[in-house]
Amino acid sequence: MSNLLFPHAAQAVQLKRRRTNRKTGKVTIKTIYAVTSLTADRATPAQLAALIRGHWTIEALHHIRDVTFAEDASQLRTGNAPRTMATWRNLAIGALRLAGVRNIATALRHNAREPRRPLALLGLT
């Protein structure tokens, strides 16, 4: 696809997402576009859809880290501190997910009230 303005682009993808609001029942449709270097013979539409879904699992983690931990507002900017804090946040999220938690913010508040709860969650008591 030489007419795409992205170096190494082999395919452009249009994806329509349909979402139903559980409270109102209202359906919204959003169209997104993606560009990939994978040729059509290397990635089927189903494989491209799986790659896009996989990308959104990463975005969901970043969303939790930003909204729940205010990561974007962090003042840590030097050395290994930003990476170290991201690792601790990922550990907390992962441990809570493994314990079956669906609402990370609620679980963090619950565990913060009693110092032994996080240790028990990690199997350290």
C-alpha positions as CSV (number, residue, x, y, z in Angstrom):
1,M,0.0,0.0,0.0
2,S,2.3,2.7,-1.2
3,N,-0.5,5.4,-0.8
4,L,-0.5,5.2,3.0
5,L,1.6,7.9,4.7
6,F,3.2,5.5,7.2
7,P,6.6,3.9,6.5
8,H,6.4,0.1,6.2
9,A,2.6,0.1,6.2
10,A,1.1,-3.0,4.5
11,Q,-2.5,-2.8,5.6
12,A,-5.0,-0.2,6.9
13,V,-7.8,-1.6,9.0
14,Q,-11.2,-0.1,9.8
15,L,-12.9,-1.5,12.9
16,K,-16.4,-0.8,14.1
17,R,-17.1,-1.3,17.8
18,R,-20.6,-1.6,19.1
19,R,-21.2,-1.0,22.7
20,T,-24.4,-1.3,24.7
21,N,-24.8,0.8,27.8
22,R,-26.0,-1.7,30.4
23,K,-28.1,0.9,32.3
24,T,-29.8,2.7,29.4
25,G,-29.7,0.0,26.7
26,K,-28.4,2.6,24.3
27,V,-26.2,1.3,21.5
28,T,-23.2,3.3,20.3
29,I,-21.0,2.5,17.4
30,K,-17.5,3.8,17.2
31,T,-15.2,3.4,14.2
32,I,-11.4,3.2,14.7
33,Y,-8.6,2.8,12.2
34,A,-5.3,1.0,12.5
35,V,-2.2,0.6,10.4
36,T,0.0,-2.5,10.4
37,S,3.2,-3.7,8.7
38,L,1.7,-7.2,8.5
39,T,0.7,-8.1,5.0
40,A,-2.7,-9.7,4.3
41,D,-1.1,-13.2,3.8
42,R,0.7,-12.8,7.3
43,A,-2.3,-11.7,9.3
44,T,-6.0,-12.6,8.7
45,P,-8.8,-10.3,9.8
46,A,-9.3,-12.6,12.8
47,Q,-5.6,-12.3,13.7
48,L,-5.7,-8.5,13.4
49,A,-8.8,-8.4,15.6
50,A,-7.0,-10.5,18.2
51,L,-3.9,-8.1,18.1
52,I,-6.2,-5.1,18.5
53,R,-7.9,-6.7,21.5
54,G,-4.5,-7.6,23.0
55,H,-3.5,-3.9,22.7
56,W,-6.6,-2.9,24.6
57,T,-5.7,-5.2,27.5
58,I,-2.4,-3.2,27.8
59,E,-4.4,0.1,27.6
60,A,-6.8,-1.1,30.3
61,L,-3.8,-1.7,32.6
62,H,-2.5,1.8,31.9
63,H,-6.0,3.2,32.6
64,I,-6.1,1.5,36.0
65,R,-2.6,2.7,36.9
66,D,-3.5,6.3,35.9
67,V,-7.0,6.5,37.3
68,T,-6.5,4.5,40.5
69,F,-2.8,5.4,41.3
70,A,-2.7,8.9,39.5
71,E,0.4,7.7,37.7
72,D,0.3,10.5,35.2
73,A,0.4,13.1,38.0
74,S,3.4,11.4,39.6
75,Q,6.4,13.7,40.4
76,L,8.9,10.8,40.0
77,R,10.9,11.5,36.9
78,T,14.5,10.5,37.5
79,G,16.6,7.4,37.6
80,N,14.8,4.1,38.2
81,A,12.0,5.5,40.3
82,P,9.3,5.7,37.6
83,R,9.9,2.1,36.5
84,T,10.2,0.9,40.1
85,M,6.8,2.4,41.0
86,A,5.2,1.1,37.8
87,T,6.4,-2.4,38.8
88,W,5.0,-2.0,42.4
89,R,1.7,-0.9,40.9
90,N,1.6,-3.8,38.5
91,L,2.3,-6.2,41.4
92,A,-0.6,-4.8,43.3
93,I,-3.0,-5.0,40.4
94,G,-1.8,-8.5,39.5
95,A,-2.1,-9.8,43.0
96,L,-5.6,-8.4,43.4
97,R,-6.6,-9.8,40.0
98,L,-5.3,-13.3,40.9
99,A,-7.4,-13.0,44.1
100,G,-10.4,-12.5,42.0
101,V,-10.9,-8.8,42.6
102,R,-12.8,-6.9,39.9
103,N,-12.7,-3.4,41.4
104,I,-9.0,-2.5,42.0
105,A,-9.8,0.9,43.8
106,T,-12.2,-0.7,46.2
107,A,-9.8,-3.5,47.0
108,L,-6.9,-1.1,47.6
109,R,-9.0,0.8,50.1
110,H,-10.0,-2.4,51.8
111,N,-6.4,-3.6,52.1
112,A,-5.1,-0.3,53.2
113,R,-7.3,-0.4,56.3
114,E,-5.5,-3.4,57.8
115,P,-1.8,-3.8,57.4
116,R,-1.9,-7.6,57.5
117,R,-4.3,-7.9,54.5
118,P,-1.8,-7.1,51.8
119,L,0.7,-9.6,53.3
120,A,-2.0,-12.3,53.5
121,L,-2.9,-11.6,49.9
122,L,0.7,-12.3,48.9
123,G,0.9,-15.4,51.2
124,L,3.4,-13.8,53.6
125,T,1.5,-14.3,56.8
